[in-house]
Amino acid sequence: MSETMTTQKPATTVSRDRAAKPIWQVMAMLRMELLALRRNWTATAMSVVTPLMIALLLVTEYKGQTVAGVGRVVSVTTLIMVFLVHHHLTTVYAARRQELVLKRLRAGLPSDRTILFGTASSTVVLFIAQFVALAVYAVLALDLPVPRNPLVMAVALLLGSAIMAAFSAALSAITRSSEAAMLTTLPTVVIFLATPGALLPLNTLPESLERALWFLPNGPFTEVMRIGWLARTDEGQTLSLVETFVETLPSFGVLLAWLAVSLIVAGRYFRWEPRHG
């Protein structure tokens, strides 16, 4: 027994080893961001309550309309992703930079990537939770079908929010304060919502223009979400589980390309030091 006891690591050593692991560092920053959000009721209302209430109001009129209802839920999900993840995270990155929070974190154990990911983690978690609440409401209250391939949708949600978060990090470089984010994100918000199926319904623009706009980040995102939910194409062709994955591969390819671009831009332009003047 004494030999076993001597081989055990002290509690302080275990805590130090845990703190050195990126996953625990991200979890610590996730708790920090959620605590900051809980203490700021204005931010909570703007980031959590208001988007979800607006989303519920926007989808209510589509009760029993399977294709149109799912399209509207996906459209509203895209709106939430752009405003909550992209706009809100631009505000958060700018505020944390100006308050020297990022600089202090950078002086510690976490790597730069861990800090950026950890700062974004709470916003991404809130976005996915809001989508789950919206999907449950759509199924229970609007009689929409249960999503046929939630795994495909989950991957799309993670990729879409990662792209929005990376562009937020890059855009925060020219955002002097959290208040200025309303202006600096306006052009990107317009671009991200210009995708057919996001702000505008499908087939409302000329076909050639819709085809071109589809290559914006939210084009493949909305397509994967619709196909994953209904397990059929926009043309009405029913898909099996394997066919659903095959059908969404081109869309995932475009999303991965946008993710690579957004990460490169974020790595090139993100600022850790406060902006003055």
N, C-alpha and C positions, 0 to 999 in steps of 0.2 A: 504493500500500500504506500509505504514511504517513497519507494522508487517511482510509482505512478504519479505521486504528488509533485515530485521534483521535476518531472518532465512537462508539467502543465505551464502554459504561458501566463504571466501576470495579466490582470484585467487591463492595466494601462497599455501593455504591449498589444493585446487584442484590439483595443480601441484604436490604437495608432495604426495598426495594420488595416483595420476597416476604413479608417479615414483616408488612407492612401489609395483606396480603390475608387475608380471613377463612378461606379454605380452608386456607391454610398454618398459621394460628393454631390451627384445629381439629386439624389433623394433629399439631402440636406437643403439644397437650394430650392427644391420643389416645396418643401415645408416652409422655408423662409418666404417665398413668393406668395404662397397661399395665406400665410399669417399676415403679410402686408396687405393683401387684398381684403382679408376679413376685417382688418382694423380701419380700412378706408371704405366706408359705406357708399360713398359717391361712386368710387371706382367699381365696387361690387354691383351697384345698380346698373351702371353703364355697360359693364362687361358681361354680366351674367343674367340679371333679371330682364332688362330691357330687350336684348336681342332675342331671348327665348319667347317672351310675350309677343313681340312683333311677329316672330316666326309662326307661332300658333295661330295668330289672327290671319296671316297670309295664306295658310293652307286650309282653313276651316271650310271655305266654300267648295272644296273639291271632294266632298264626302261621296264615296261610292264610285268615283271616277278613277279607275285603276291607272290607266296610262297617263292621263292628264294630272292626276293626283300625285303619282310618283314623280313626274316631271317637275311639278311645283315644289315638292319637298326637296328634291335635289337642287332646284334653283335657289330656294331659301337657304339651304345648307351652304351653298356657294357664297351667298351674301354674308352669312354669319362668318364664314371662314375668312373672307376678305376684310371685313370690318373688325372682327374680334382678333384674329391671328395677325393679319398684316398691319392694320392701323394701330391696334392696341400695343402690339409688340414694338413697333417703331417708337411709340411713346415710352414704353418701359425701358428699352435700350438707351434712349436719349436721357431719360431721367436718372437711370442708374449710373450712366457715365458722368453726368453733371454733378451728381451727389458723391462722386468718387467711390461708389460701391464696387464697380468693376475693377478699378485700380487696386483697391484693397484685396479683392478676391484674387487678382492676378499675382499678388505678392505671396500668396499662400500655396497650398499643395495643388489645387486644381489646375489642369492645363487650360489653354485658351478655348479649345473646343468644348471642354467640359463646362466652362463658365457660360459660354454662349448657349449650349444645349440646356443647361440647368436653369438659366434665366427664362428660356422659352417654354420649359416643361409644364409649368402651371397653366399657361395660356392654352397650350395644345390639349392638356387634359380637360380643361373646361370646355373647349370646343367639341371634343369627342363626346363628353358627357351631355352637352346640349343636343348634339345630333341623336344620341341614343334616346333622350327624352322626347325629341321631336318624332323619331321613328316609332316609338311606343305609342305616342298619341295618335299618329297616323293609322297605325294598325288597329288600335282599340276603339278610337272615336270616329275615324273616317272610313273604316271598313276597307282599308287598303291591304293588299296581300303582305304576308310576312316576307321579308327579304329572302330570296332563294339562295344567294351565294354571299353571305356576310363576310367571308374571308376576303373575297375580291374587294368588297367595299371598304373593309378595314385597311387594307394595303393602300387603297386610293386615298382614304382619309389621312393616313400618316404621310404619304408622299405629298399630297396637296398642302397640308399644314407645314411640312418641312420646307417646301418651296416658298410659301408665304413668309415663314419665319426667317429664312435666309435673306430674302429681299428686304425684309424689315431691318435686319442687321446692317445691310449695306446702306439703306436709305437713312438710317439714324445718323450716319456720318455728316449729312448736311442738315440735320434737324438740331437746331440750337437749344431747344427746350421741349418739354412734353407738350406745351401749348402750341408750339409751331408744327407739331406733327399733323395737325388738321390740314395745313397748307401743303406740306412736303409730300404727303401721301395722296393728295388729290389726283395728280396725273396717273399714278400707278393704280389707284382704285378704279379710275375710269377704264384704264387698259384691261385690268383683270376682269372687270364686269362686262366688257364689250363682247365677250364670248357668247355665241348663240347657245341658249339653254341656261345661261346664268341670269342676266338681267332681262334679256329679251327671249321670248319663246322661240323654239325651233321653227324654221321655215318662214320667218318674217322678213328676212333679208334676202337679196339676190343669192342664188346658189353659189356663184363663184366667190362672192364676198364671205358667205358663211364658211365655205371650204377653207378660205385663207385665215379667217378669224379662229377657226377650230384649233389652229396650232398655237394659240395663246395658252398659257398654263391651265386655265380652267376648262378649255375645250375637251381634252381627253379626260379630265377629272369628272366632268358631268356625264360624259358618255359611259365611263366605267361604272359610275354610281347607278345610272339607269339600267345598264345591262346586268349588273350584279344584283340589283333589286328584283327585276322582273324575269331574269334569265331568258331574255329575248332581245333581238336587235331593234333599232328604231324603225326598221321596215316591217317588224312583226314576226320575224322568224324565231321560232322557239328553239332554245339551246339547252343541251345537256350540261352537266357539270363541267366535263372536259371541254366541250365546245365554248362554254363561257370563258374559260381561261384562254383558249386560243383566240377567241374574238377580241378579247381585251389586250392582247399582247402588243399590238401597234400603239394603243393608247398609253400603256405602261412604258413603252419605249420613249414616247414623247415626254412623259412625265419625268423619267429618269434623266433625259437630256436637259430638261429645264432645271432639275435639281442640281445637276453638275454645273450648269451655268450660274445658278443662283449662289452656290457655294463658292465658286471662283470669284464672283463679284463681291460677295460678303468678305471673303478673305483678303481681297485687294483693298477695299475701301473702308472697312470697319475701323472706327476710331475708339481707342481706349482712354485717351486723355480728354478732359473737358474742353469744350469750345468756349472761347472768350470773345466778347464783342459782337 
